[in-house]
Structure formats: structure tokens, C-alpha cells
């Protein structure tokens, strides 16, 4: 049986005006979005600083931090109060203390796995996470192709923690979203396919319609 899958637009930019414009465009058709933040160290690119991040009050915001030292961002994360905060398993510090602070504040926590990270090696993070993000693109860049081999991680994660929300980030578009949706994911984050579209709302609806289709997916 296919799980209910959510298409979640992703925002990644280094420009305040573009950030606002993206929020206004997708606010027409969604109330959940993933906002990406990079530090120029863990990820080679630099996005808009986290202190300039915001979202509409009625949103369910997922904050994805591609940063080396997440603990340095705790105060700002708590002020922003996202629904979910996703940190990378490969960060330069132990994530458990930061996870605990966020959980104590009522913020769900997620762990993101780079393509080279085997789920079994970070089971201690998955055990406490509300969300596991399978990262299948290029850090800090939208529009990179999806590494569909990363789908092999889905059953491994599901066997470890059946109830955890599993997300996908990287290269999702109309050509592969149906296969991804049938692979036991809960969330498919979509970046450039929506943000660079002439009509983002139309593309969003096309993606939603595509994942609702049954039958052969390959």
C-alpha cells in the first residue's frame, strides 16, 4: 500500500528579495515548505543568513541546516520555532545535545544523510529523530540530478524505525517523482522544478497529480 506523500517546495537563496518572492509565490498553493540554510563550510555555497529567515505564521516550516556546527544556531532556531529542524549526520559535532534542546522546546528533529552515509552507521540519530532526510543531490545547489540509487536507503531506515517520517531531497521533478512516491517515502522536497518554473502553482499541481497515479512507475 502506498503511503500518503507530500510535495514540499524547497527554498534556497542568498538574496533577501528573492527569498521574499519565493515565499509569496509558493504561499498561494502550500502551507509547508523546506527552507535551506548553508554556512559556506559544510556546504560550499552561502545562502541567506539564518537571522534573515522568516515565513508566514500559518506555515509548517521545515528548517534544513547544511552547517558544520548546528549548536551555534540554537538560539536563532528557538526564536524561529520551525515545525521541524533537520541537521546533517555528518556535521562536525554530536547532534544529540542539540536534538534534545530542540525537542524540549517542542520542535521536531530530523537527521539528513549525505549519499555516502549508510543509515546503520547513524542509527543513534535515527533512533531519536522524527524525520530522516535522504539527501540525493548536491549540497547548497538546486537543479542537480537525483541520485536514485539513494532509494535503497528507504527500506533500511523503515526497518530501523517504521513510524519515522522519511523525506527526499535532490533532483525531484516530473520525470521521477512518481517512482519516488512509490518507494515508501512520506515527503518529497522539490527545489528548482518549482522555484524556476514559469507557473510554480501549475507545476506543483502536476507533481501532486503524478504521485497520485497508480500502475507501472519505471
C-alpha positions in Angstrom: 0.0 0.0 0.0 1.3 3.4 -1.0 1.8 5.9 1.9 0.4 9.4 1.7 3.2 11.5 0.1 3.6 15.3 0.5 5.2 17.5 -2.1 7.1 20.2 -0.2 8.7 23.1 -2.0 12.3 24.0 -1.0 13.7 27.5 -0.8 17.4 28.1 -1.3 18.7 31.6 -2.0 21.3 34.1 -0.9 19.1 37.1 -1.7 16.5 38.8 0.6 14.3 40.0 -2.3 14.4 36.6 -4.0 13.6 34.9 -0.7 10.5 37.0 -0.2 9.5 36.5 -3.8 9.7 32.7 -3.5 7.7 32.7 -0.3 5.0 34.8 -1.9 4.9 32.5 -5.0 4.5 29.3 -3.1 2.2 30.7 -0.4 -0.5 30.6 -3.0 -0.6 26.7 -3.0 1.2 25.3 0.0 1.5 25.7 3.8 4.5 23.5 4.2 8.0 24.4 2.8 11.6 23.5 3.4 13.9 26.4 3.9 17.6 25.6 3.3 20.4 27.3 5.1 24.1 26.8 4.3 27.2 28.1 6.1 29.8 28.1 3.3 31.8 25.5 5.2 29.8 22.3 5.5 28.2 23.2 2.2 30.4 25.1 -0.3 27.8 27.8 -1.0 26.5 30.5 1.3 22.7 31.2 1.5 20.9 34.0 3.2 22.0 34.1 6.8 19.6 32.4 9.2 19.0 35.7 11.0 17.2 36.9 7.8 15.0 33.8 7.5 11.2 34.1 8.1 8.0 32.5 6.9 4.2 33.2 7.2 2.7 32.3 10.6 0.3 29.8 9.2 3.2 27.7 7.6 4.5 24.4 8.7 8.2 25.2 8.1 11.0 22.7 7.8 14.3 24.3 8.5 17.2 22.3 6.8 20.6 23.4 8.1 23.5 22.3 6.0 26.0 23.6 8.6 29.1 22.3 10.3 28.2 23.3 13.9 24.5 23.3 14.4 24.7 24.1 18.1 25.9 27.6 17.2 22.5 28.2 15.7 20.3 27.0 18.6 19.2 30.5 19.9 18.1 31.6 16.4 16.3 28.2 15.7 14.4 28.5 19.0 13.3 32.1 18.1 12.2 31.0 14.7 10.4 27.9 16.1 10.1 25.8 13.0 7.9 22.8 13.0 10.9 20.6 12.1 14.6 21.3 12.2 16.8 19.0 10.0 20.5 18.7 10.8 23.2 16.6 9.0 24.5 13.4 10.4 27.9 14.4 9.0 28.1 17.7 11.0 31.3 18.3 12.9 29.8 17.7 16.3 27.5 15.4 18.2 23.9 16.2 17.3 22.2 14.5 20.3 22.6 17.6 22.7 21.1 19.9 20.1 18.3 17.5 19.3 17.4 17.4 23.0 17.3 21.2 23.3 15.0 21.4 20.2 12.8 18.6 21.4 12.4 20.2 24.8 11.2 23.3 23.0 8.6 21.3 21.1 10.5 21.4 17.8 10.6 18.1 15.8 14.1 17.0 14.8 15.3 15.5 11.6 18.6 14.0 10.5 19.8 14.3 6.9 22.1 11.7 5.3 24.5 12.5 2.6 24.8 9.9 -0.3 27.9 8.4 1.3 26.3 7.9 4.7 25.0 4.4 5.5 21.9 4.5 7.7 23.2 1.8 10.0 26.2 3.9 10.9 24.0 6.7 12.3 21.3 4.6 13.9 21.8 6.6 17.2 20.5 9.7 15.4 17.7 7.9 13.6 16.5 6.4 16.9 15.7 9.9 18.3 14.7 11.6 15.0 11.1 12.4 14.0 12.3 12.7 10.3 15.1 11.2 8.2 16.0 13.1 5.1 17.7 11.2 2.3 19.9 13.7 0.6 20.4 12.8 -3.1 21.6 16.0 -4.7 24.4 18.5 -4.3 24.8 20.4 -1.1 23.8 24.0 -1.4 22.7 23.8 -5.1 19.3 23.4 -6.6 18.9 21.7 -10.0 21.4 18.9 -9.6 20.3 15.5 -10.9 18.8 13.0 -8.4 20.9 10.0 -7.4 18.1 7.5 -7.5 20.3 4.8 -6.0 19.7 6.5 -2.7 16.2 5.0 -2.7 17.9 1.8 -1.4 18.2 3.5 2.0 14.4 3.8 2.4 13.8 0.1 3.5 16.8 0.2 5.7 15.5 3.3 7.6 12.0 1.9 7.6 13.2 -1.3 9.2 15.0 0.6 11.9 12.1 2.9 12.7 8.9 2.1 10.9 7.0 5.2 12.1 9.6 7.8 11.2 8.8 10.3 8.5 11.2 9.8 5.6 11.9 12.7 3.2 13.8 13.0 -0.1 15.9 16.0 -1.2 17.6 16.3 -4.5 16.6 16.4 -8.2 12.9 15.6 -7.8 10.9 16.6 -10.8 8.1 15.3 -13.0 10.2 12.6 -14.6 11.0 10.8 -11.3 8.5 12.0 -8.7 6.2 9.1 -9.4 8.9 6.5 -8.8 9.9 8.3 -5.6 6.4 8.4 -4.3 6.0 4.6 -4.8 9.2 4.0 -2.9 7.7 4.4 0.6 8.6 8.0 1.2 6.5 10.5 3.1 7.9 13.8 1.9 9.5 14.8 -1.4 11.2 18.2 -1.3 11.2 19.9 -4.7 13.5 22.8 -5.4 14.3 24.1 -8.9 11.4 22.2 -10.6 9.1 24.6 -8.7 11.2 27.7 -8.0 12.4 28.1 -11.6 9.0 27.3 -13.2 7.1 30.0 -15.0 4.0 28.9 -13.2 5.0 27.3 -9.9 1.4 26.5 -8.8 0.7 24.6 -12.0 3.9 22.6 -11.6 3.1 21.8 -8.0 -0.3 20.5 -9.0 1.3 18.4 -11.8 3.6 16.8 -9.3 0.8 16.1 -6.9 -1.2 14.6 -9.7 1.7 12.5 -10.8 2.3 10.9 -7.4 -1.4 10.0 -7.2 -1.2 7.8 -10.3 -1.1 4.0 -9.9 0.5 1.4 -12.1 3.9 0.9 -13.6 6.4 3.5 -12.4 9.6 2.6 -14.2 
